[in-house]
Each structure stands twice: as structure tokens, then as C-alpha cells.
Amino acid sequence: MRIRIINYSFMILLLAAHFSRANNNLFAGLVLFVPFLLLIRRGWVVPLLQGVGYLAALSWLFSAYQYIQLRIAEGDDWIRLAVIIFTIAVYSAWSSYYLNPKSGKDTNDINQVSA
């Protein structure tokens, strides 16, 4: 489970940096506290965090659309930007999906079951 939390936390850091770059420091600060919800051992926490991650992926896709339109209007190269942002969006969705223990077993989960 530790690697799942690390992946999710890194995705949250990327999202907070994205909001901070857009001068939306309120969202950046709020997003940084989201992984601490894992300290609450309730059934609703993981689905809530997954929803945040999926919304993060949609936020990246929306930003990609805006940045690509801006680059095209200025006549700049936009392919590298699209690849980077789409990769981050896929990583956000993947880390949210992977946060659910039912999405796959890693060695830590197997050791915990057998112990």
C-alpha cells in the first residue's frame, strides 16, 4: 500500500504545482492536504481520493486544450506540450485507479494477507 500512497502523493504534488503556476494558491494549498485524508480509516476515503484524482486528470486535459490552443494561435510548437500534459493526465488517472486495493495486488498487500 505504501507505493500506492507515494504514487498518489506525487500526483497531488504535480497538481498543486499546476494550480500554483496558474496563481490559484488557494486550490494549491487545499490539494496538498488531500493525501492526509488517508489517515482517516473509513470506507469513503479511498473513493473520495479517487474522485479527486480523476478530476485532476480532467483538469490536466482541460489545461492541455487551453495551452495547445494558445500555442497554435502563436504559431509555436505544441506537440511536446501535448505529450507531456497528456502523460501527466494519464498518470493522474492511473494513480487514482491504483489507489484502490482491489485494483491489483502488490507484494506488500500479499504479505499483509498472509501474516
Wavefront OBJ file of the C-alpha trace (Angstrom):
o trace
v 0.000 0.000 0.000
v 2.952 2.310 0.587
v 3.813 2.563 -3.131
v 0.182 3.400 -3.901
v 0.270 6.293 -1.444
v 3.600 7.532 -2.813
v 2.248 7.494 -6.390
v -0.903 9.305 -5.346
v 1.017 11.881 -3.302
v 3.332 12.621 -6.224
v 0.284 13.151 -8.434
v -1.093 15.569 -5.841
v 2.214 17.464 -5.774
v 2.075 17.829 -9.561
v -1.493 19.104 -9.328
v -0.598 21.596 -6.584
v 2.307 22.875 -8.698
v -0.063 23.217 -11.641
v -2.504 25.288 -9.581
v 0.312 27.341 -8.103
v 1.682 28.145 -11.560
v -1.771 29.382 -12.527
v -1.741 31.698 -9.470
v -4.509 29.689 -7.846
v -2.769 29.313 -4.496
v -5.973 28.530 -2.603
v -6.536 25.338 -4.626
v -2.838 24.519 -4.440
v -2.949 24.683 -0.668
v -6.175 22.698 -0.397
v -4.928 19.984 -2.722
v -1.805 19.479 -0.611
v -3.949 18.375 2.329
v -5.878 15.741 0.334
v -3.442 12.823 0.919
v -3.726 13.363 4.675
v -7.301 12.084 4.416
v -5.731 8.627 4.206
v -5.104 8.906 7.939
v -8.869 8.570 8.379
v -9.645 4.868 8.249
v -13.141 4.984 6.747
v -14.641 3.326 3.703
v -15.472 6.591 1.941
v -11.917 7.971 1.931
v -10.428 5.968 -0.943
v -13.360 6.582 -3.331
v -13.220 10.276 -2.464
v -9.489 10.416 -3.178
v -10.002 8.510 -6.405
v -12.608 11.065 -7.438
v -10.153 13.872 -6.702
v -7.573 12.117 -8.857
v -9.971 11.640 -11.750
v -10.935 15.304 -11.518
v -7.220 16.102 -11.568
v -6.876 14.173 -14.826
v -9.785 16.145 -16.297
v -8.170 19.362 -15.098
v -4.952 18.431 -16.895
v -6.874 17.658 -20.088
v -8.725 20.959 -19.911
v -5.447 22.805 -19.369
v -3.886 20.901 -22.255
v -6.668 22.067 -24.535
v -6.180 25.679 -23.445
v -2.394 25.615 -23.734
v -2.486 23.884 -27.107
v -4.925 26.463 -28.467
v -2.645 29.217 -27.209
v 0.431 27.646 -28.792
v -1.351 27.130 -32.111
v -2.553 30.751 -32.112
v 1.012 31.947 -31.514
v 2.395 29.606 -34.166
v 4.597 27.738 -31.685
v 5.276 24.020 -31.496
v 2.598 22.298 -29.421
v 3.305 18.571 -29.856
v 5.788 18.282 -26.975
v 3.414 20.198 -24.689
v 0.559 17.864 -25.610
v 2.639 14.742 -24.970
v 3.790 15.971 -21.564
v 0.386 17.104 -20.328
v -1.449 14.049 -21.663
v 1.134 11.837 -19.960
v 0.521 13.634 -16.673
v -3.244 13.262 -17.146
v -2.876 9.518 -17.720
v -0.575 9.270 -14.686
v -3.169 11.092 -12.583
v -5.926 8.720 -13.639
v -3.692 5.677 -13.178
v -2.514 6.671 -9.703
v -6.130 7.243 -8.678
v -7.213 3.870 -10.023
v -4.197 2.165 -8.451
v -5.009 3.683 -5.041
v -7.869 1.199 -4.652
v -6.555 -2.028 -3.077
v -8.936 -4.055 -5.259
v -7.320 -2.783 -8.479
v -4.356 -5.129 -8.152
v -2.105 -6.819 -5.668
v 1.404 -5.706 -4.906
v 3.853 -7.571 -2.693
v 3.009 -5.520 0.384
v -0.668 -6.442 0.116
v 0.159 -10.135 -0.284
v 2.457 -10.088 2.742
v -0.207 -8.415 4.845
v -2.805 -11.031 3.908
v -0.554 -13.978 4.722
v 0.703 -12.522 8.024
l 1 2 3 4 5 6 7 8 9 10 11 12 13 14 15 16 17 18 19 20 21 22 23 24 25 26 27 28 29 30 31 32 33 34 35 36 37 38 39 40 41 42 43 44 45 46 47 48 49 50 51 52 53 54 55 56 57 58 59 60 61 62 63 64 65 66 67 68 69 70 71 72 73 74 75 76 77 78 79 80 81 82 83 84 85 86 87 88 89 90 91 92 93 94 95 96 97 98 99 100 101 102 103 104 105 106 107 108 109 110 111 112 113 114 115
